[in-house]
Amino acid sequence: MKSTTYSIKVLSLLAMVLFAACDVEEFPLMEERAQTGRIVLSVPEIQLFTEGGTRGEGDNVVNGNIADYTYILKDKDGTPIQEVTFDNNGAAIIPAGTYTLTATSSTAQDEAPWYQGTSDEFTLTVGGSESVSIDLDKPKNVEIVVTFDDTFTTLYENYSVTIGTKSVSANGNLYAMPDSEGKVSYTIKGTARQGSHVTDIPAEGTP
């Protein structure tokens, strides 16, 4: 009988310890959830490249897709705080505070039009909701349209144009990020055809 009583006391004590542990563990989580609010992102507006490779104007301004970008929350000093993931309604739960939000294209700068923009500063209160908009405007990179003239292809073979790590050896497009002066460096290569009376090239320059 003594052993039975002893077992019950141990189980009761264990239950009390577990109950107390649960209280201590859950309280900070509840407190943490109470320090958040909700932001709702407007669909970013972007300007597309025109067919000729120039940046779009007017009718080429369209609504972007929220899922095509990564979003970084930054404090008032511009220090990155965390990446933000939005749901299908463009909403996200973040800690209350004063921030800006930066959107960046998920694609590489040399693969497609590449956008980046930052919202105005906003303050989110505990339990509050704020609308956030980001104007992505024009692409930060440029599209280079490469066309090999018939005169050139008559004189050269095994030719190519290279920008960064990307090359084309037929008419096509390349994307690149201009330098601080708005220029893009490229390399042209070609092997002189037999009897063409020209010499092999490479040549470097800026369009």
Disulfide bonds with the S-S distance in Angstrom:
none
